[in-house]
Amino acid sequence: MELIDIYDKDGHKTGAVRDKEAPLGPEEYRMAVGMWIVDKGGRIFLTRRSMEKKYAPGKWENPAGHVQAGEGPVHAVIRELFEETGITVREDQITLLGRSCTWPYIGRDFGVRMDVDLESVRFQNGETSAAKWVTFEEFAEMARAGEFAQSLTDHMCDYKEAFLAFTGHPGSDALDFLTVEAVK
């Protein structure tokens, strides 16, 4: 059993703590975090969800997970990145890209610029099964083709401009199909 704090739609803890799998009321949210890694060449690091996952098995995403009870989003994203890939980052290396709110999740997505040798990536059993670097153009095509976990595109709608700027593609219309209306 994994315990999580329950949040309101504004991202404030309500004081309730529950099992991650417990049902939520209409005004209750779980907090999820994600980490975007971009290398010096502008490529985007992606991981593949294990086929053992209940939600979106085999789909591609950025390293991500849930904030545990008593944990903050920055600590959670650093922990999740390490658990899923073996990659370590420090708090002072990461940037908040954006916040999202798509019931039942409040999201916090972060970015880090670093080069990672794919040979050094360590996968978490039952969570991740592969990793790859993609160009921005390949990323956009994967999104159009539905190769990502739906949660990735749902959350990205709320911070798409910050993501584009972080990847070096500000003003790009390559992800314009990612709109709140398109993913709901």
Residue frames as a rotation matrix with the C-alpha (Angstrom) as fourth column:
MET 1
0.583 0.812 0.000 0.00
0.812 -0.583 0.000 0.00
0.000 0.000 -1.000 0.00
GLU 2
-0.612 -0.728 0.309 1.32
0.737 -0.666 -0.112 3.43
0.287 0.159 0.945 -0.99
LEU 3
0.220 0.685 -0.694 -0.04
0.859 -0.473 -0.195 6.36
-0.462 -0.553 -0.693 1.01
ILE 4
-0.535 -0.302 0.789 -0.61
0.681 -0.706 0.192 9.74
0.499 0.640 0.584 -0.62
ASP 5
-0.714 0.346 -0.609 -1.79
0.191 -0.741 -0.644 13.13
-0.674 -0.576 0.463 0.55
ILE 6
0.036 0.794 0.606 -5.09
0.997 0.014 -0.077 14.34
-0.070 0.607 -0.791 -0.88
TYR 7
-0.879 -0.405 -0.250 -5.14
0.357 -0.909 0.216 17.81
-0.315 0.101 0.944 -2.50
ASP 8
0.277 0.912 -0.302 -7.77
0.287 -0.379 -0.880 20.33
-0.917 0.157 -0.367 -3.52
LYS 9
0.706 0.091 0.702 -7.97
0.701 0.042 -0.712 21.71
-0.095 0.995 -0.034 -7.08
ASP 10
0.897 -0.396 0.195 -5.57
-0.352 -0.908 -0.226 24.53
0.267 0.134 -0.954 -6.17
GLY 11
0.241 -0.849 -0.470 -2.86
0.072 0.498 -0.864 22.08
0.968 0.174 0.181 -5.11
HIS 12
-0.261 -0.265 0.928 -3.22
-0.872 -0.348 -0.344 22.52
0.414 -0.899 -0.140 -1.35
LYS 13
-0.829 -0.051 -0.557 -3.13
0.149 0.940 -0.307 19.50
0.539 -0.337 -0.772 0.94
THR 14
0.105 0.960 0.261 -6.52
-0.337 -0.212 0.917 18.82
0.936 -0.184 0.301 2.51
GLY 15
-0.231 -0.244 0.942 -5.07
-0.973 0.066 -0.222 16.96
-0.009 -0.968 -0.252 5.50
ALA 16
0.765 0.532 0.363 -6.45
-0.505 0.845 -0.176 13.61
-0.400 -0.049 0.915 4.31
VAL 17
-0.467 -0.863 -0.193 -4.08
-0.860 0.393 0.326 10.71
-0.205 0.319 -0.925 3.63
ARG 18
0.627 0.718 0.302 -5.21
-0.577 0.688 -0.440 7.62
-0.524 0.102 0.846 1.71
ASP 19
-0.073 -0.531 0.845 -4.00
0.388 0.765 0.514 4.64
-0.919 0.365 0.150 -0.22
LYS 20
-0.749 -0.346 -0.566 -3.01
-0.333 -0.541 0.772 5.68
-0.573 0.766 0.290 -3.75
GLU 21
-0.926 0.377 -0.028 -5.65
0.194 0.537 0.821 3.36
0.325 0.754 -0.571 -5.19
ALA 22
-0.499 0.779 -0.380 -8.53
0.641 0.037 -0.766 4.57
-0.583 -0.627 -0.518 -2.98
PRO 23
0.013 0.588 0.809 -11.40
0.918 -0.327 0.223 6.32
0.396 0.740 -0.544 -4.76
LEU 24
-0.901 -0.330 -0.282 -11.55
0.407 -0.869 -0.281 10.11
-0.152 -0.368 0.917 -4.61
GLY 25
0.149 0.935 -0.321 -14.43
0.649 -0.337 -0.682 12.50
-0.746 -0.107 -0.657 -4.23
PRO 26
0.587 0.179 0.789 -15.14
0.793 -0.320 -0.518 15.09
0.160 0.930 -0.330 -6.98
GLU 27
0.875 -0.276 0.397 -13.15
-0.283 -0.958 -0.044 17.83
0.393 -0.073 -0.917 -5.19
GLU 28
0.602 -0.689 0.404 -10.21
-0.276 0.295 0.915 15.58
-0.749 -0.662 -0.012 -4.21
TYR 29
0.803 -0.416 -0.427 -7.01
-0.458 0.028 -0.889 15.11
0.382 0.909 -0.167 -6.19
ARG 30
0.652 -0.756 0.053 -3.80
0.612 0.567 0.551 13.06
-0.447 -0.327 0.833 -6.19
MET 31
0.637 -0.505 -0.583 -0.56
-0.609 -0.793 0.021 14.85
-0.472 0.342 -0.812 -7.05
ALA 32
0.727 -0.448 0.520 1.56
0.632 0.734 -0.250 13.49
-0.269 0.511 0.817 -9.88
VAL 33
0.425 -0.682 -0.595 5.00
-0.432 -0.731 0.529 14.71
-0.795 0.032 -0.605 -10.97
GLY 34
0.842 -0.209 0.498 6.98
0.517 0.577 -0.632 14.35
-0.155 0.789 0.594 -14.16
MET 35
0.194 -0.870 -0.453 10.54
-0.067 -0.472 0.879 15.09
-0.979 -0.140 -0.150 -15.27
TRP 36
0.990 0.016 0.143 11.52
0.143 0.015 -0.990 16.18
-0.018 1.000 0.013 -18.77
ILE 37
0.165 -0.984 -0.062 15.17
0.234 -0.022 0.972 15.64
-0.958 -0.175 0.227 -19.67
VAL 38
0.998 0.041 0.044 16.56
0.054 -0.292 -0.955 17.51
-0.027 0.955 -0.294 -22.68
ASP 39
0.326 -0.944 0.046 20.14
0.809 0.303 0.504 16.98
-0.490 -0.127 0.862 -23.83
LYS 40
-0.226 -0.514 -0.827 22.55
0.067 -0.855 0.514 19.56
-0.972 0.061 0.228 -25.29
GLY 41
-0.976 -0.110 0.187 21.40
0.180 0.064 0.981 18.57
-0.120 0.992 -0.043 -28.79
GLY 42
-0.584 0.810 -0.054 17.77
-0.811 -0.585 -0.009 19.34
-0.039 0.039 0.999 -27.93
ARG 43
-0.473 0.414 -0.778 16.68
-0.117 0.845 0.521 15.71
0.873 0.338 -0.351 -27.85
ILE 44
0.077 0.651 0.755 13.98
-0.956 -0.167 0.242 14.60
0.284 -0.741 0.609 -25.40
PHE 45
-0.906 -0.419 -0.066 14.43
-0.360 0.842 -0.403 11.60
0.224 -0.341 -0.913 -23.10
LEU 46
0.150 0.989 -0.004 11.51
-0.912 0.140 0.386 9.17
0.382 -0.054 0.923 -22.94
THR 47
-0.839 -0.302 0.453 10.81
-0.465 0.831 -0.307 5.96
-0.283 -0.468 -0.837 -21.04
ARG 48
-0.358 0.720 -0.595 8.47
-0.422 0.443 0.791 3.13
0.833 0.534 0.145 -21.95
ARG 49
0.035 0.502 0.864 5.95
-0.995 0.102 -0.019 1.96
-0.098 -0.859 0.503 -19.40
SER 50
-0.870 -0.361 0.337 6.29
-0.380 0.925 0.010 -1.69
-0.315 -0.120 -0.941 -18.45
MET 51
-0.516 0.691 -0.506 3.80
-0.341 0.375 0.862 -4.12
0.786 0.617 0.042 -20.00
GLU 52
-0.583 0.263 -0.769 2.94
0.715 0.615 -0.332 -5.06
0.385 -0.743 -0.547 -16.39
LYS 53
-0.970 0.204 -0.133 1.41
-0.110 -0.856 -0.506 -1.63
-0.217 -0.476 0.852 -15.74
LYS 54
-0.295 0.945 0.138 -2.36
0.718 0.315 -0.621 -1.51
-0.631 -0.084 -0.771 -15.32
TYR 55
0.691 0.505 -0.517 -2.62
0.119 -0.785 -0.608 1.93
-0.713 0.359 -0.602 -16.96
ALA 56
0.820 -0.256 -0.512 -1.12
-0.567 -0.493 -0.660 2.50
-0.084 0.832 -0.549 -20.45
PRO 57
0.415 -0.706 0.574 1.19
0.120 0.668 0.735 -0.55
-0.902 -0.236 0.362 -20.65
GLY 58
0.013 -0.552 0.834 3.90
0.909 0.353 0.220 -0.18
-0.416 0.755 0.507 -23.30
LYS 59
0.817 0.301 0.493 3.21
0.494 -0.806 -0.327 3.51
0.298 0.510 -0.807 -23.91
TRP 60
-0.277 -0.949 0.150 5.98
0.788 -0.313 -0.531 6.12
0.551 -0.029 0.834 -23.87
GLU 61
0.865 0.500 0.044 6.21
0.376 -0.704 0.603 8.97
0.332 -0.505 -0.797 -21.36
ASN 62
-0.002 -0.823 0.568 8.57
-0.466 -0.502 -0.729 11.13
0.885 -0.266 -0.382 -19.38
PRO 63
-0.627 -0.210 -0.750 9.70
0.511 0.617 -0.599 9.66
0.588 -0.759 -0.280 -16.03
ALA 64
-0.330 0.653 0.681 6.82
-0.607 -0.700 0.376 10.36
0.722 -0.290 0.628 -13.66
GLY 65
-0.539 0.221 -0.812 4.94
0.554 0.820 -0.144 9.18
0.634 -0.528 -0.565 -10.62
HIS 66
0.545 0.836 0.068 2.93
0.377 -0.317 0.870 10.05
0.749 -0.449 -0.488 -7.52
VAL 67
-0.339 -0.520 0.784 3.84
-0.540 -0.575 -0.615 12.29
0.771 -0.632 -0.085 -4.62
GLN 68
-0.254 0.191 -0.948 3.81
0.587 0.809 0.006 10.15
0.769 -0.556 -0.317 -1.48
ALA 69
0.790 0.603 -0.108 2.28
0.409 -0.388 0.826 11.22
0.457 -0.697 -0.553 1.83
GLY 70
0.743 -0.461 -0.485 4.44
0.327 -0.382 0.864 13.81
-0.583 -0.801 -0.134 3.56
GLU 71
-0.269 -0.866 0.423 6.54
0.804 0.040 0.593 14.42
-0.531 0.499 0.685 0.45
GLY 72
0.168 0.261 -0.951 6.81
-0.261 -0.918 -0.298 17.58
-0.951 0.298 -0.086 -1.67
PRO 73
0.947 0.316 0.056 6.71
-0.030 0.262 -0.965 17.59
-0.320 0.912 0.257 -5.48
VAL 74
0.456 -0.847 -0.273 10.42
-0.837 -0.304 -0.455 18.43
0.302 0.436 -0.848 -5.93
HIS 75
-0.377 -0.570 0.730 11.55
-0.784 0.616 0.076 15.57
-0.493 -0.544 -0.679 -3.70
ALA 76
0.349 0.624 0.700 9.01
-0.132 0.772 -0.622 13.26
-0.928 0.125 0.351 -5.38
VAL 77
0.949 0.032 -0.315 10.18
-0.315 0.002 -0.949 13.98
-0.030 0.999 0.012 -8.93
ILE 78
0.013 -1.000 -0.027 13.84
-0.972 -0.007 -0.235 13.48
0.235 0.029 -0.972 -7.97
ARG 79
-0.336 -0.056 0.940 12.91
-0.568 0.808 -0.155 10.19
-0.751 -0.586 -0.304 -6.26
GLU 80
0.647 0.681 0.343 10.75
-0.113 0.531 -0.840 8.97
-0.754 0.505 0.421 -9.15
LEU 81
0.694 -0.465 -0.550 13.43
-0.684 -0.187 -0.705 9.77
0.225 0.865 -0.448 -11.72
PHE 82
-0.375 -0.888 0.267 16.00
-0.927 0.354 -0.126 7.79
0.017 -0.295 -0.955 -9.74
GLU 83
-0.151 0.374 0.915 13.64
-0.396 0.825 -0.403 4.85
-0.906 -0.423 0.023 -9.07
GLU 84
0.761 0.628 0.162 12.54
-0.090 0.351 -0.932 4.52
-0.642 0.695 0.324 -12.70
THR 85
0.922 -0.384 -0.058 15.88
-0.082 -0.045 -0.996 5.16
0.380 0.922 -0.073 -14.43
GLY 86
0.466 -0.791 -0.397 18.76
0.875 0.345 0.340 5.31
-0.132 -0.505 0.853 -11.96
ILE 87
-0.110 -0.459 0.881 19.39
0.567 -0.758 -0.324 8.92
0.816 0.464 0.344 -13.04
THR 88
0.085 0.082 -0.993 20.25
0.953 -0.296 0.057 11.33
-0.289 -0.952 -0.103 -10.24
VAL 89
-0.082 -0.085 0.993 19.65
0.428 -0.903 -0.042 15.07
0.900 0.422 0.110 -10.23
ARG 90
-0.738 -0.160 -0.656 19.87
0.665 -0.343 -0.663 17.75
-0.119 -0.925 0.360 -7.58
GLU 91
0.256 0.900 -0.354 17.14
0.825 -0.394 -0.405 20.19
-0.504 -0.188 -0.843 -6.68
ASP 92
0.126 -0.260 -0.957 19.19
-0.105 -0.963 0.248 23.12
-0.986 0.069 -0.149 -7.97
GLN 93
-0.877 -0.463 0.128 19.40
0.040 0.196 0.980 21.50
-0.479 0.865 -0.153 -11.44
ILE 94
-0.520 0.744 0.420 15.67
0.854 0.454 0.253 21.32
-0.002 0.490 -0.871 -12.12
THR 95
-0.956 0.288 -0.064 13.14
-0.294 -0.947 0.128 23.88
-0.024 0.141 0.990 -13.30
LEU 96
-0.310 0.930 0.198 9.38
0.334 0.301 -0.893 23.89
-0.890 -0.211 -0.404 -12.75
LEU 97
-0.965 0.005 0.262 7.84
0.257 -0.184 0.949 23.89
0.053 0.983 0.177 -16.22
GLY 98
-0.526 0.829 0.189 4.23
-0.565 -0.507 0.652 23.95
0.636 0.236 0.735 -15.21
ARG 99
-0.775 0.457 0.437 1.23
-0.265 0.393 -0.880 22.88
-0.574 -0.798 -0.183 -13.25
SER 100
-0.697 0.614 -0.371 -1.76
-0.315 0.203 0.927 20.97
0.645 0.763 0.051 -14.46
CYS 101
-0.665 0.583 0.468 -5.13
-0.441 0.199 -0.875 20.00
-0.603 -0.788 0.125 -13.16
THR 102
-0.302 0.591 -0.748 -7.09
-0.714 0.381 0.588 17.19
0.632 0.711 0.307 -14.81
TRP 103
0.143 0.394 0.908 -9.22
-0.943 0.332 0.005 15.35
-0.299 -0.857 0.419 -12.27
PRO 104
0.937 0.241 -0.251 -8.23
0.257 0.008 0.966 13.22
0.235 -0.971 -0.055 -10.44
TYR 105
0.182 -0.963 -0.197 -4.69
0.983 0.173 0.061 14.60
-0.025 -0.205 0.978 -10.76
ILE 106
0.927 -0.270 -0.260 -2.90
-0.246 -0.962 0.122 17.79
-0.282 -0.049 -0.958 -9.87
GLY 107
0.670 -0.704 0.235 0.38
0.732 0.577 -0.362 17.76
0.119 0.415 0.902 -11.77
ARG 108
0.687 -0.617 -0.384 3.78
-0.407 -0.764 0.501 19.37
-0.602 -0.188 -0.776 -11.40
ASP 109
0.821 -0.410 0.398 6.17
0.571 0.589 -0.572 18.95
0.000 0.697 0.717 -14.31
PHE 110
0.572 -0.746 -0.340 9.85
-0.222 -0.540 0.812 19.76
-0.789 -0.389 -0.475 -14.17
GLY 111
0.936 -0.350 -0.034 12.73
0.042 0.209 -0.977 19.94
0.349 0.913 0.210 -16.61
VAL 112
0.491 -0.871 -0.004 16.44
-0.101 -0.061 0.993 19.30
-0.865 -0.488 -0.118 -16.45
ARG 113
0.796 -0.356 -0.490 19.10
-0.551 -0.087 -0.830 19.77
0.253 0.930 -0.265 -19.11
MET 114
0.065 -0.812 0.580 21.59
-0.698 0.379 0.608 16.93
-0.713 -0.445 -0.542 -19.11
ASP 115
-0.007 -0.167 -0.986 23.13
-0.839 0.538 -0.085 14.28
0.545 0.826 -0.144 -21.31
VAL 116
0.239 0.142 0.961 22.36
-0.708 0.702 0.072 10.70
-0.664 -0.697 0.268 -20.32
ASP 117
-0.701 -0.488 -0.520 24.03
-0.702 0.601 0.383 7.63
0.126 0.634 -0.763 -21.78
LEU 118
0.319 0.924 -0.211 21.22
-0.866 0.375 0.331 5.17
0.384 0.077 0.920 -22.53
GLU 119
0.023 -0.402 -0.915 23.55
0.011 0.916 -0.402 2.31
1.000 -0.001 0.026 -21.59
SER 120
-0.899 -0.437 0.006 23.65
0.025 -0.065 -0.998 3.61
0.437 -0.897 0.070 -18.02
VAL 121
-0.240 0.891 0.385 19.87
-0.888 -0.362 0.283 3.78
0.392 -0.274 0.878 -17.58
ARG 122
-0.996 -0.015 -0.082 18.56
0.028 0.867 -0.497 1.27
0.079 -0.497 -0.864 -15.05
PHE 123
-0.370 0.929 -0.019 14.90
-0.398 -0.140 0.906 0.23
0.839 0.343 0.422 -15.37
GLN 124
-0.636 0.272 0.722 12.55
-0.727 0.104 -0.679 -0.29
-0.260 -0.957 0.131 -12.44
ASN 125
-0.963 0.262 -0.058 10.93
0.235 0.930 0.283 -3.71
0.128 0.259 -0.957 -12.54
GLY 126
-0.261 0.960 -0.099 7.21
0.946 0.234 -0.226 -3.39
-0.194 -0.153 -0.969 -13.25
GLU 127
0.309 0.340 -0.888 7.51
0.291 -0.923 -0.252 0.35
-0.906 -0.181 -0.384 -14.01
THR 128
0.451 -0.259 -0.854 9.86
-0.769 -0.599 -0.224 1.03
-0.454 0.758 -0.469 -16.94
SER 129
0.636 -0.162 0.754 11.13
0.278 0.960 -0.028 -1.22
-0.720 0.228 0.656 -19.70
ALA 130
0.092 -0.618 0.780 13.03
0.993 -0.003 -0.120 0.95
0.077 0.786 0.614 -22.20
ALA 131
0.375 -0.028 -0.927 14.39
0.225 -0.967 0.120 4.44
-0.900 -0.253 -0.356 -22.81
LYS 132
0.012 -0.413 0.911 15.27
1.000 0.020 -0.004 6.47
-0.017 0.911 0.413 -25.87
TRP 133
-0.490 -0.196 -0.850 16.19
0.149 -0.979 0.140 9.93
-0.859 -0.058 0.508 -27.07
VAL 134
0.129 0.551 0.825 13.94
0.973 0.091 -0.213 11.56
-0.192 0.830 -0.524 -29.68
THR 135
-0.900 -0.314 0.302 14.17
0.393 -0.885 0.250 14.77
0.189 0.343 0.920 -31.64
PHE 136
-0.655 0.698 -0.291 11.43
-0.289 -0.587 -0.756 17.34
-0.698 -0.411 0.586 -31.16
GLU 137
-0.332 0.516 -0.790 10.00
-0.932 -0.048 0.360 16.36
0.148 0.855 0.497 -34.56
GLU 138
-0.648 0.065 -0.758 9.95
-0.003 0.996 0.088 12.67
0.761 0.059 -0.646 -33.56
PHE 139
-0.914 0.320 -0.251 8.29
0.271 0.018 -0.963 13.63
-0.304 -0.947 -0.103 -30.26
ALA 140
-0.466 0.767 -0.441 5.54
-0.716 -0.620 -0.320 15.55
-0.519 0.167 0.838 -32.07
GLU 141
-0.339 0.316 -0.886 4.96
-0.727 0.510 0.460 12.63
0.597 0.800 0.057 -34.44
MET 142
-0.845 0.012 -0.534 4.75
0.294 0.846 -0.446 10.17
0.446 -0.534 -0.718 -31.53
ALA 143
-0.775 0.598 -0.203 2.16
-0.080 -0.412 -0.908 12.43
-0.626 -0.687 0.368 -29.88
ARG 144
-0.276 0.680 -0.679 0.09
-0.950 -0.299 0.088 12.61
-0.143 0.670 0.728 -33.08
ALA 145
-0.384 0.050 -0.922 0.33
-0.468 0.851 0.240 8.82
0.796 0.523 -0.303 -33.47
GLY 146
0.615 0.709 0.345 -0.96
-0.631 0.181 0.755 8.17
0.473 -0.682 0.558 -29.93
GLU 147
0.175 -0.646 -0.743 2.25
0.213 0.762 -0.611 6.54
0.961 -0.052 0.271 -28.70
PHE 148
-0.756 -0.459 0.467 2.18
-0.285 -0.411 -0.866 8.38
0.589 -0.788 0.181 -25.35
ALA 149
-0.577 0.577 -0.578 0.29
0.816 0.389 -0.427 7.56
-0.022 -0.718 -0.696 -22.17
GLN 150
0.170 0.763 0.624 -2.83
0.691 -0.544 0.476 9.74
0.703 0.350 -0.619 -22.23
SER 151
0.693 0.069 -0.718 -1.83
0.666 -0.442 0.601 11.32
-0.275 -0.895 -0.352 -18.92
LEU 152
-0.418 -0.902 -0.103 1.23
0.742 -0.405 0.535 12.86
-0.524 0.148 0.839 -20.62
THR 153
-0.695 0.171 0.699 -0.85
0.515 -0.559 0.649 14.70
0.501 0.811 0.301 -23.22
ASP 154
0.447 0.880 -0.161 -3.62
0.724 -0.251 0.642 15.57
0.524 -0.404 -0.750 -20.72
HIS 155
0.473 -0.328 -0.818 -1.14
0.695 -0.431 0.575 17.29
-0.541 -0.841 0.024 -18.41
MET 156
-0.546 -0.812 0.207 0.95
0.763 -0.379 0.524 18.88
-0.346 0.444 0.826 -21.16
CYS 157
0.083 0.657 0.749 -2.01
0.814 -0.478 0.329 20.94
0.575 0.583 -0.575 -22.34
ASP 158
0.892 0.349 -0.285 -1.61
0.450 -0.641 0.622 23.11
0.034 -0.683 -0.729 -19.24
TYR 159
0.488 -0.775 -0.402 2.13
-0.100 -0.507 0.856 23.83
-0.867 -0.377 -0.325 -19.70
LYS 160
0.649 -0.162 0.743 2.71
0.714 0.467 -0.522 23.31
-0.263 0.869 0.419 -23.42
GLU 161
0.872 -0.314 0.375 4.27
-0.047 -0.817 -0.574 26.77
0.486 0.483 -0.728 -23.98
ALA 162
0.534 -0.701 0.472 6.80
-0.780 -0.195 0.594 26.26
-0.325 -0.686 -0.651 -21.16
PHE 163
0.445 -0.338 0.829 7.63
0.239 0.937 0.254 22.80
-0.863 0.085 0.498 -22.56
LEU 164
0.803 -0.113 0.585 8.17
0.581 -0.069 -0.811 24.26
0.132 0.991 0.010 -26.05
ALA 165
0.771 -0.537 0.343 10.45
-0.517 -0.842 -0.157 26.96
0.373 -0.056 -0.926 -24.66
PHE 166
0.473 -0.590 0.655 12.40
-0.576 0.356 0.736 24.45
-0.667 -0.725 -0.171 -22.56
THR 167
0.417 -0.278 0.865 12.99
0.520 0.854 0.024 22.16
-0.746 0.440 0.501 -25.56
GLY 168
-0.591 -0.713 -0.378 14.11
0.150 -0.557 0.817 25.13
-0.793 0.426 0.436 -27.68
HIS 169
-0.736 0.393 0.551 10.96
0.637 0.128 0.760 25.36
0.228 0.911 -0.345 -29.82
PRO 170
-0.472 0.604 -0.642 9.09
0.303 -0.573 -0.762 28.43
-0.828 -0.554 0.087 -28.55
GLY 171
-0.200 0.499 -0.843 6.30
-0.716 -0.661 -0.222 29.52
-0.668 0.560 0.490 -30.84
SER 172
-0.970 -0.163 -0.182 6.21
-0.243 0.702 0.669 26.12
0.019 0.693 -0.720 -32.58
ASP 173
-0.042 0.999 -0.015 2.82
-0.995 -0.043 -0.087 24.97
-0.087 0.011 0.996 -33.78
ALA 174
-0.571 -0.282 -0.771 3.95
-0.491 0.870 0.046 21.31
0.658 0.405 -0.635 -33.91
LEU 175
-0.889 0.254 -0.381 1.96
0.447 0.662 -0.601 20.52
0.100 -0.705 -0.702 -30.74
ASP 176
-0.788 0.610 0.087 -1.08
-0.612 -0.791 0.004 22.71
0.072 -0.050 0.996 -31.47
PHE 177
-0.136 0.754 -0.643 -3.23
-0.265 0.598 0.757 19.60
0.954 0.274 0.119 -31.69
LEU 178
-0.490 -0.055 -0.870 -2.62
0.763 0.456 -0.459 19.18
0.422 -0.888 -0.182 -27.93
THR 179
-0.577 0.406 0.708 -5.48
-0.445 -0.884 0.145 21.29
0.685 -0.231 0.691 -26.68
VAL 180
-0.790 0.340 0.510 -7.68
-0.453 0.235 -0.860 20.83
-0.413 -0.910 -0.032 -23.68
GLU 181
0.227 0.950 -0.213 -10.63
-0.867 0.098 -0.489 20.15
-0.444 0.295 0.846 -25.98
ALA 182
0.139 -0.236 -0.962 -8.68
-0.796 0.552 -0.250 17.54
0.589 0.800 -0.111 -27.98
VAL 183
-0.714 -0.559 -0.421 -7.75
-0.229 0.755 -0.614 15.40
0.661 -0.342 -0.668 -25.00
LYS 184
-0.665 0.531 0.525 -10.95
-0.628 -0.018 -0.778 15.54
-0.404 -0.847 0.346 -22.96
